[in-house]
Amino acid sequence: MSGRQKALLGVLAVLLVALFVVAVGAGRDDRGDPGARHGLVDRLGALGGERAAVDPGTVSADCFEEPGRLVFSGSCELRVADPGGLRTLVLRSAARFTVTAPAPGDADLTIRDEVEPAADGTGAVAKVAVDEATVVGVRCPGLGSCTVVVATS
């Protein structure tokens, strides 16, 4: 091995050690916010833009009081027509509610999320990834009625 190759190998080893130290040192002891977007991820997301929302006109349910507005007690099932690609179903409510939906793609997984109203008073928002015709369950806690709106953002 020549002197030049040894020097290059040494620089590469130092670089790998430095990258490892930075990666390990970048972690924090807190649990963090899984919904938060930071730094590089935020910049990359800005390049791609927001994922298009599901058209509320392609969502049907027995609990629709009027187009795009669900009023129900207990639970309701929304039927989302095939959006023709990966889209986001946006559901908004002034109160807490639970959403259950199959994961997009070939994953054999059901996602369940209980969303709470935000501290700033904007209400509860659930964003569900949808890539094909699917059924999404919405449940409201307690015995009262819930109002959930299918939104575009």
C-alpha positions as CSV (number, residue, x, y, z in Angstrom):
1,M,0.0,0.0,0.0
2,S,1.4,3.4,-1.0
3,G,1.8,6.3,1.3
4,R,-1.0,8.2,-0.5
5,Q,-3.4,5.3,0.0
6,K,-2.5,5.1,3.7
7,A,-3.2,8.8,4.2
8,L,-6.5,8.5,2.4
9,L,-7.5,5.6,4.5
10,G,-6.6,7.5,7.6
11,V,-8.6,10.5,6.6
12,L,-11.6,8.3,5.9
13,A,-11.3,6.6,9.3
14,V,-11.2,10.0,11.1
15,L,-14.2,11.1,9.1
16,L,-16.2,8.0,10.0
17,V,-15.4,8.4,13.7
18,A,-16.3,12.1,13.6
19,L,-19.7,11.3,11.9
20,F,-20.3,8.6,14.5
21,V,-19.6,11.0,17.4
22,V,-21.8,13.7,15.9
23,A,-24.7,11.2,15.4
24,V,-24.5,9.8,18.9
25,G,-24.0,13.3,20.5
26,A,-27.0,14.7,18.6
27,G,-29.5,12.6,20.6
28,R,-31.4,14.0,23.6
29,D,-32.7,12.5,26.7
30,D,-36.2,13.7,26.3
31,R,-38.8,11.8,24.4
32,G,-39.4,14.6,21.9
33,D,-42.5,15.3,19.8
34,P,-43.0,12.7,17.0
35,G,-45.2,15.1,15.1
36,A,-42.6,17.9,15.1
37,R,-40.4,18.5,12.1
38,H,-37.0,20.0,12.6
39,G,-34.0,21.2,10.7
40,L,-33.1,19.2,7.6
41,V,-36.4,17.3,7.6
42,D,-38.3,20.6,7.6
43,R,-36.2,22.0,4.7
44,L,-36.6,18.8,2.7
45,G,-40.4,18.9,3.3
46,A,-40.5,22.5,2.0
47,L,-38.9,21.4,-1.2
48,G,-41.6,18.7,-1.8
49,G,-44.5,20.9,-0.6
50,E,-47.5,19.6,1.3
51,R,-49.2,16.4,0.2
52,A,-52.5,17.1,-1.5
53,A,-55.6,16.7,0.6
54,V,-58.4,14.2,-0.2
55,D,-61.3,16.0,-1.9
56,P,-64.2,16.1,0.6
57,G,-66.6,15.3,-2.3
58,T,-65.0,11.8,-2.6
59,V,-65.8,10.9,1.0
60,S,-69.2,9.4,1.9
61,A,-70.7,8.3,5.2
62,D,-74.1,7.5,6.7
63,C,-73.5,10.1,9.4
64,F,-73.2,13.1,7.0
65,E,-75.5,15.9,8.2
66,E,-74.4,17.9,5.1
67,P,-71.6,17.4,2.6
68,G,-68.3,17.3,4.5
69,R,-69.8,17.6,8.0
70,L,-70.3,14.4,10.1
71,V,-72.6,14.5,13.1
72,F,-72.8,11.2,15.1
73,S,-72.9,9.6,18.5
74,G,-70.5,6.8,19.2
75,S,-68.9,6.0,15.9
76,C,-69.1,6.5,12.2
77,E,-67.4,5.0,9.2
78,L,-66.2,7.1,6.3
79,R,-65.7,5.6,2.9
80,V,-63.0,7.3,0.9
81,A,-63.0,6.8,-2.8
82,D,-59.6,5.9,-4.5
83,P,-57.7,9.2,-4.6
84,G,-55.5,8.1,-7.4
85,G,-52.3,8.5,-5.4
86,L,-51.1,9.3,-1.9
87,R,-53.3,12.0,-0.3
88,T,-54.1,13.2,3.2
89,L,-57.6,12.9,4.7
90,V,-57.9,15.9,7.0
91,L,-60.5,15.7,9.8
92,R,-61.2,18.6,12.2
93,S,-63.4,18.9,15.3
94,A,-63.7,21.3,18.2
95,A,-63.7,18.2,20.6
96,R,-61.5,15.2,21.1
97,F,-62.1,12.2,18.8
98,T,-60.4,8.9,17.7
99,V,-59.5,7.9,14.2
100,T,-58.9,4.3,13.0
101,A,-57.5,3.6,9.5
102,P,-55.5,1.1,7.6
103,A,-51.9,2.1,6.9
104,P,-51.2,3.1,3.3
105,G,-49.3,0.8,0.9
106,D,-48.9,-2.9,1.4
107,A,-48.5,-2.6,5.2
108,D,-50.8,-5.0,7.1
109,L,-51.3,-2.5,9.9
110,T,-54.2,-0.5,11.4
111,I,-53.4,2.9,12.7
112,R,-55.4,4.3,15.7
113,D,-55.0,7.9,17.0
114,E,-56.8,9.9,19.6
115,V,-56.6,13.6,18.7
116,E,-57.0,16.3,21.3
117,P,-57.9,20.0,20.7
118,A,-54.8,22.1,20.4
119,A,-53.8,24.4,23.3
120,D,-54.2,27.5,21.0
121,G,-57.9,26.8,20.5
122,T,-57.7,25.6,16.9
123,G,-59.5,22.3,17.7
124,A,-58.5,18.7,17.1
125,V,-57.0,17.8,13.8
126,A,-56.4,14.3,12.4
127,K,-54.4,13.7,9.2
128,V,-54.7,10.3,7.7
129,A,-52.6,9.1,4.7
130,V,-54.8,7.4,2.1
131,D,-53.6,5.9,-1.2
132,E,-56.5,3.7,-2.3
133,A,-60.2,3.3,-1.6
134,T,-60.6,2.7,2.1
135,V,-62.8,2.9,5.2
136,V,-61.8,5.2,8.1
137,G,-63.5,4.9,11.4
138,V,-64.2,7.9,13.6
139,R,-65.3,7.5,17.2
140,C,-66.3,10.1,19.8
141,P,-65.7,9.6,23.5
142,G,-68.6,9.5,25.9
143,L,-72.3,9.4,25.1
144,G,-72.7,12.9,23.5
145,S,-72.7,13.7,19.9
146,C,-69.6,14.7,17.8
147,T,-69.2,17.0,14.9
148,V,-66.3,16.3,12.6
149,V,-65.6,18.2,9.4
150,V,-63.7,16.7,6.3
151,A,-61.4,19.6,5.5
152,T,-59.0,20.5,2.7
153,S,-56.2,21.6,4.9
